[in-house]
Amino acid sequence: MVTLGYAHLIDRFRLPVVPCGPPARVSRAVNRRVDAGTEILFPPGVALEDSALGHLEFALRHEGIDLAVIAAALGHITRDDIVRRLRATPNGEQIRRVAFLWEWFHEHALDAGVQVSARYVEFLPADRYVTAVNPRRNTAYRVIDNALGDRRFCPVVSRAADPGPAFLTSLMARLSAFSADAQSRGHYDRAVQYLYLSETRGSFAIEHETPSASKEARFVQMLHRVSEPAEIDEERLVAMQNVAVRDAFSQEASYRTRQNWLESRTGRISRHDDEPEILQHPGTGPYRHFCADREVRFLAKMIQIAIEDEIPRELAYLSGYDHAIRQIDAEFDLPQKDISRLVRMIHGNGGHLSRTKRSGSAALPDDVLERIEAIVQQAFAE
């Protein structure tokens, strides 16, 4: 089937982009627009000028905003074509958006010499997309610039992916409800610290690496700083990267221009005799302008899991652990490290000390071990 809009532009110019949505196509099986899930179908008579600019206007009208495709496609649409259309229909919504975007990406004026008298039109329709809190007005084309960023970096998020303020309000209320009590008992900070440590070990596990204690500490410190309001520039990114590399000799002082060789657990280094040859790459566009729906949904899900599952579970563990430690310490004269070890082993084995671990604690009578098991079981049951 013949492609339309963004899909047509991608095929026509072989644009190195990943589209946000399903492709639009012409189908003789429909007499109106049909959203078929994996594609959008239009009848053969759909209004469209069969030119690159015509397909871009069609996409803006019917498919929404796909900045990665728009940025790439505008490199193949001439200034003269845009100016000609703008002069012919200066109040057209889509051509005004195109003109605004051309200047947005190119950072200089079209100098079309037109006077727009139509009402302002939103760059991102607010009923469909998450928009900036403080939008700017482009007076030349009467376009409200409500993008979440600028040409340097601008993700696009649809309303369908946005969980909405009620979602976060509900989660934060739940977090506040159990964190106040946990703070008073000193559990909350310990729980968060453990979760940072767990995240650190999980990140290194992806690379099949067990970090040293000092590297763990540096990585946890870096995680603490992620939420700090700061510009993400070369200096900040290099500093973050150097936390994770193997040693000081592998660190860099600027962006890397060569492959990062990683050492495996066996000490072997994965590398080739020659530097890798890059045959093709998409440029910076796909990393600057992209549909962030998947990332937003993932982040919302991770926040929900952290607040509803991970933090409460860790707080419950700390409460049971502290209770067991205090009770065992009150009843038996044992070193704190031994009490802690016994609590962790018993809890980790479902409330009982395994036969192997029991034999390793032969210095303690069976009745003492049984009492300690009972204390741990009761502490974590409460």
C-alpha positions as CSV (number, residue, x, y, z in Angstrom):
1,M,0.0,0.0,0.0
2,V,1.1,3.6,-0.7
3,T,2.4,5.3,2.4
4,L,1.4,8.8,3.6
5,G,2.7,11.5,6.0
6,Y,5.7,10.5,8.1
7,A,6.0,7.0,6.7
8,H,6.1,8.5,3.2
9,L,8.9,10.9,4.2
10,I,10.9,8.2,5.9
11,D,10.6,5.9,2.8
12,R,11.2,8.7,0.3
13,F,14.3,10.2,1.9
14,R,15.5,7.0,3.8
15,L,15.4,9.0,7.0
16,P,17.5,7.3,9.8
17,V,14.7,7.7,12.5
18,V,12.4,5.6,14.6
19,P,8.8,6.8,14.1
20,C,6.7,7.5,17.2
21,G,3.5,6.0,15.9
22,P,2.1,3.5,13.3
23,P,2.5,4.3,9.6
24,A,-0.2,5.9,7.6
25,R,-1.3,4.2,4.4
26,V,-3.8,4.4,1.6
27,S,-6.3,1.5,1.5
28,R,-9.1,0.9,-0.9
29,A,-10.8,-1.2,1.8
30,V,-11.8,2.0,3.8
31,N,-13.9,5.1,3.0
32,R,-12.7,7.1,6.0
33,R,-9.8,7.1,8.5
34,V,-9.4,3.8,10.3
35,D,-6.9,3.4,13.2
36,A,-6.0,-0.3,12.8
37,G,-3.5,-0.5,15.6
38,T,-0.4,-1.3,13.6
39,E,-1.3,1.2,10.9
40,I,-3.6,4.2,10.1
41,L,-5.6,3.7,6.9
42,F,-7.0,6.4,4.7
43,P,-9.2,6.1,1.6
44,P,-7.6,6.8,-1.8
45,G,-9.3,10.2,-2.2
46,V,-7.8,11.7,1.0
47,A,-6.9,15.4,0.6
48,L,-3.1,15.6,0.1
49,E,-0.6,17.4,-2.1
50,D,1.9,14.7,-3.2
51,S,5.1,16.6,-2.3
52,A,7.4,16.4,0.7
53,L,5.9,19.6,2.2
54,G,2.4,18.2,1.5
55,H,3.1,15.0,3.3
56,L,4.6,16.9,6.2
57,E,1.4,19.0,6.5
58,F,-0.7,15.9,6.2
59,A,1.3,14.3,9.1
60,L,0.9,17.3,11.3
61,R,-2.8,17.4,10.7
62,H,-3.5,13.7,11.0
63,E,-0.6,12.0,12.9
64,G,0.5,14.5,15.5
65,I,4.0,15.6,16.3
66,D,7.0,13.4,15.6
67,L,10.0,15.7,16.1
68,A,12.6,13.2,15.0
69,V,11.0,12.7,11.6
70,I,10.2,16.4,11.2
71,A,13.8,17.4,12.0
72,A,15.1,14.9,9.5
73,A,12.5,15.7,6.8
74,L,13.1,19.5,7.0
75,G,16.6,18.9,5.7
76,H,15.0,17.8,2.4
77,I,12.3,20.5,2.1
78,T,13.6,23.8,0.7
79,R,13.1,27.2,2.3
80,D,11.6,28.4,-1.0
81,D,8.9,25.7,-0.9
82,I,7.9,26.7,2.6
83,V,7.9,30.4,1.8
84,R,5.8,29.9,-1.3
85,R,3.2,27.9,0.6
86,L,3.2,30.4,3.5
87,R,2.7,33.3,1.1
88,A,-0.2,31.5,-0.6
89,T,-2.0,30.6,2.7
90,P,-0.4,32.7,5.5
91,N,-3.1,31.7,8.0
92,G,-3.0,27.9,7.4
93,E,-2.4,26.1,10.7
94,Q,-0.1,23.4,9.4
95,I,2.1,25.6,7.3
96,R,2.5,28.0,10.2
97,R,3.7,25.1,12.3
98,V,6.1,24.1,9.5
99,A,7.5,27.6,9.3
100,F,7.9,27.8,13.1
101,L,9.6,24.4,13.2
102,W,11.9,25.3,10.3
103,E,13.1,28.4,12.2
104,W,13.2,26.4,15.4
105,F,15.6,23.8,14.0
106,H,17.6,26.2,11.7
107,E,17.9,29.0,14.3
108,H,17.4,31.8,11.7
109,A,14.4,33.4,10.1
110,L,12.6,32.4,6.9
111,D,12.1,36.1,6.0
112,A,8.8,35.2,4.2
113,G,7.4,38.7,4.5
114,V,3.9,37.5,5.4
115,Q,1.4,38.9,7.9
116,V,-0.5,36.3,9.9
117,S,-3.9,37.4,11.2
118,A,-5.3,34.1,12.4
119,R,-5.6,33.1,16.0
120,Y,-2.7,31.6,17.8
121,V,-2.3,27.8,17.3
122,E,-0.5,25.5,19.7
123,F,2.7,23.9,18.5
124,L,1.7,20.8,20.6
125,P,-2.1,20.4,20.9
126,A,-2.5,20.5,24.7
127,D,-5.4,18.0,24.6
128,R,-3.1,15.4,23.1
129,Y,0.4,16.2,24.5
130,V,2.0,17.1,27.8
131,T,3.0,20.7,27.4
132,A,5.2,23.3,29.0
133,V,3.9,25.1,32.1
134,N,5.1,28.5,30.8
135,P,4.8,28.5,27.0
136,R,6.3,31.2,24.7
137,R,4.5,33.0,21.9
138,N,6.0,33.1,18.4
139,T,4.5,36.3,17.1
140,A,5.7,35.9,13.5
141,Y,3.5,32.9,12.8
142,R,1.2,33.1,15.8
143,V,2.3,29.8,17.2
144,I,2.3,29.0,20.9
145,D,5.7,27.3,21.6
146,N,4.6,24.9,24.4
147,A,7.3,22.3,23.8
148,L,9.0,20.6,26.8
149,G,12.4,21.7,25.6
150,D,14.2,23.4,22.7
151,R,16.0,22.3,19.6
152,R,18.9,21.0,21.6
153,F,16.8,18.5,23.5
154,C,13.0,18.0,23.4
155,P,11.2,14.8,24.2
156,V,7.5,14.6,23.3
157,V,5.0,12.9,25.7
158,S,1.4,12.1,24.9
159,R,-1.4,12.6,27.3
160,A,-2.1,8.9,27.0
161,A,1.3,8.1,28.7
162,D,1.0,10.7,31.4
163,P,-0.3,9.2,34.6
164,G,-1.6,12.6,35.7
165,P,-1.3,14.5,38.9
166,A,-3.8,12.3,40.8
167,F,-1.4,9.3,40.3
168,L,1.5,11.1,42.0
169,T,-0.6,12.8,44.6
170,S,-2.0,9.4,45.7
171,L,1.5,7.8,45.8
172,M,3.1,10.6,47.7
173,A,0.2,10.6,50.2
174,R,0.9,6.9,50.8
175,L,4.6,7.5,51.1
176,S,4.1,10.3,53.7
177,A,1.7,8.0,55.7
178,F,4.3,5.4,56.4
179,S,7.5,7.4,56.2
180,A,6.7,9.7,59.1
181,D,6.6,6.8,61.5
182,A,9.6,5.2,59.9
183,Q,11.6,8.5,60.2
184,S,10.9,8.6,63.9
185,R,12.3,5.1,64.4
186,G,15.3,5.8,62.1
187,H,14.2,3.2,59.6
188,Y,13.4,5.4,56.5
189,D,17.0,6.6,55.9
190,R,18.3,3.0,56.4
191,A,15.7,1.7,53.9
192,V,16.5,4.2,51.3
193,Q,20.3,3.7,51.7
194,Y,19.7,-0.1,51.2
195,L,17.7,0.5,48.1
196,Y,20.5,2.7,46.7
197,L,22.9,-0.1,47.4
198,S,20.7,-2.7,45.8
199,E,20.3,-0.5,42.7
200,T,24.1,-0.1,42.6
201,R,24.7,-3.9,42.8
202,G,22.0,-4.5,40.2
203,S,23.6,-2.0,37.8
204,F,27.0,-3.7,38.1
205,A,25.4,-7.1,37.8
206,I,24.3,-6.2,34.3
207,E,28.0,-6.1,33.3
208,H,28.6,-9.3,35.4
209,E,30.8,-7.3,37.8
210,T,31.0,-7.4,41.6
211,P,32.0,-3.9,42.6
212,S,34.5,-3.2,45.4
213,A,33.2,-1.5,48.6
214,S,34.8,1.8,47.5
215,K,33.2,1.6,44.0
216,E,29.8,0.8,45.6
217,A,30.2,3.9,47.8
218,R,31.0,6.2,44.9
219,F,28.1,4.8,42.8
220,V,25.7,5.3,45.7
221,Q,26.9,8.8,46.1
222,M,26.3,9.5,42.4
223,L,22.8,8.1,42.7
224,H,22.1,10.5,45.6
225,R,23.2,13.4,43.3
226,V,21.0,12.5,40.4
227,S,18.1,14.5,41.7
228,E,20.2,17.7,42.2
229,P,19.1,20.5,39.9
230,A,22.1,20.9,37.6
231,E,22.8,21.3,33.9
232,I,23.7,18.0,32.2
233,D,26.8,19.0,30.4
234,E,30.1,17.3,29.4
235,E,31.7,17.8,32.7
236,R,28.8,16.2,34.7
237,L,28.4,13.3,32.3
238,V,32.2,12.5,32.3
239,A,32.2,12.6,36.1
240,M,29.3,10.2,36.2
241,Q,31.0,7.9,33.7
242,N,34.2,7.8,35.6
243,V,32.5,6.5,38.7
244,A,31.6,3.3,36.9
245,V,34.9,2.6,35.0
246,R,37.3,0.0,36.2
247,D,40.2,2.2,37.4
248,A,41.8,5.6,37.2
249,F,43.8,4.6,34.1
250,S,40.6,4.0,32.2
251,Q,39.0,7.3,33.0
252,E,38.6,10.1,30.6
253,A,38.6,13.9,30.9
254,S,36.1,14.6,28.1
255,Y,33.7,12.8,25.8
256,R,35.1,9.5,24.6
257,T,36.2,9.2,20.9
258,R,37.0,5.5,21.1
259,Q,35.5,2.3,22.3
260,N,35.2,1.6,26.0
261,W,36.9,-1.8,26.7
262,L,35.4,-3.6,29.6
263,E,37.2,-6.1,31.7
264,S,35.3,-9.3,32.5
265,R,35.2,-11.2,35.8
266,T,38.0,-13.4,34.5
267,G,40.3,-10.5,33.9
268,R,40.1,-10.8,30.2
269,I,39.5,-7.6,28.2
270,S,37.1,-7.6,25.3
271,R,38.7,-5.8,22.3
272,H,39.7,-6.1,18.7
273,D,43.1,-5.4,17.1
274,D,41.8,-2.3,15.3
275,E,39.4,0.4,16.3
276,P,35.8,-0.3,15.3
277,E,34.8,1.3,12.0
278,I,31.5,3.1,12.0
279,L,29.8,2.5,8.7
280,Q,26.5,4.3,9.4
281,H,24.9,6.2,12.3
282,P,21.7,8.2,12.7
283,G,23.3,11.4,13.9
284,T,22.2,13.2,17.1
285,G,18.6,13.8,16.1
286,P,17.1,10.6,17.5
287,Y,18.7,11.3,20.9
288,R,17.5,14.9,20.9
289,H,13.9,14.6,19.7
290,F,12.0,11.5,20.5
291,C,8.7,10.2,21.7
292,A,9.2,9.6,25.4
293,D,5.9,7.7,26.1
294,R,7.6,4.4,26.8
295,E,10.1,6.1,29.2
296,V,7.4,8.0,31.0
297,R,5.3,4.8,31.5
298,F,8.3,2.9,32.7
299,L,9.3,5.7,35.2
300,A,5.7,5.9,36.5
301,K,5.7,2.1,37.0
302,M,9.1,2.1,38.8
303,I,7.9,4.9,41.1
304,Q,4.8,2.9,41.9
305,I,6.7,-0.2,42.6
306,A,9.2,1.7,44.9
307,I,6.5,3.3,47.0
308,E,4.0,0.4,47.1
309,D,6.4,-2.5,47.3
310,E,10.1,-2.0,47.8
311,I,10.2,0.7,50.5
312,P,7.4,-0.8,52.6
313,R,9.0,-4.2,52.3
314,E,12.4,-2.9,53.4
315,L,10.8,-0.9,56.3
316,A,9.0,-4.0,57.4
317,Y,12.3,-5.9,57.3
318,L,14.1,-3.3,59.4
319,S,11.3,-3.2,61.9
320,G,11.4,-7.0,62.3
321,Y,15.2,-7.0,62.3
322,D,15.5,-4.4,65.1
323,H,12.9,-6.1,67.2
324,A,14.6,-9.5,66.9
325,I,18.0,-8.0,67.7
326,R,16.7,-6.2,70.8
327,Q,14.9,-9.3,72.1
328,I,17.8,-11.7,71.5
329,D,20.2,-9.2,73.1
330,A,18.0,-9.0,76.1
331,E,17.8,-12.7,76.6
332,F,21.2,-13.9,75.7
333,D,24.8,-12.6,76.2
334,L,26.0,-12.9,72.6
335,P,28.2,-10.7,70.4
336,Q,26.2,-8.3,68.3
337,K,27.8,-9.6,65.0
338,D,26.7,-13.1,65.9
339,I,23.1,-12.0,66.7
340,S,22.9,-10.1,63.5
341,R,24.2,-13.1,61.5
342,L,21.7,-15.4,63.1
343,V,18.8,-13.1,62.5
344,R,19.7,-12.7,58.8
345,M,20.2,-16.5,58.3
346,I,17.0,-17.5,60.1
347,H,14.9,-14.9,58.3
348,G,16.5,-15.7,55.0
349,N,15.6,-19.4,55.4
350,G,11.9,-18.9,56.2
351,G,12.2,-18.6,60.0
352,H,14.5,-21.6,60.7
353,L,18.2,-22.2,60.8
354,S,19.3,-24.6,58.1
355,R,21.0,-27.9,59.1
356,T,24.3,-26.6,57.7
357,K,24.1,-23.3,59.5
358,R,23.0,-25.0,62.7
359,S,26.1,-27.2,62.6
360,G,28.2,-24.0,62.2
361,S,26.7,-22.7,65.4
362,A,27.6,-25.8,67.5
363,A,28.7,-23.6,70.4
364,L,25.0,-22.7,71.1
365,P,22.7,-25.4,72.7
366,D,19.7,-26.5,70.6
367,D,17.3,-25.0,73.0
368,V,19.0,-21.6,72.6
369,L,18.9,-21.8,68.8
370,E,15.2,-22.8,69.0
371,R,14.4,-19.8,71.2
372,I,16.3,-17.5,68.8
373,E,14.3,-19.0,65.9
374,A,11.0,-18.3,67.8
375,I,12.1,-14.7,68.5
376,V,12.9,-14.1,64.8
377,Q,9.7,-15.7,63.6
378,Q,7.6,-13.5,66.0
379,A,9.5,-10.3,65.2
380,F,8.9,-10.6,61.5
381,A,5.4,-11.7,61.9
382,E,4.3,-8.6,63.7
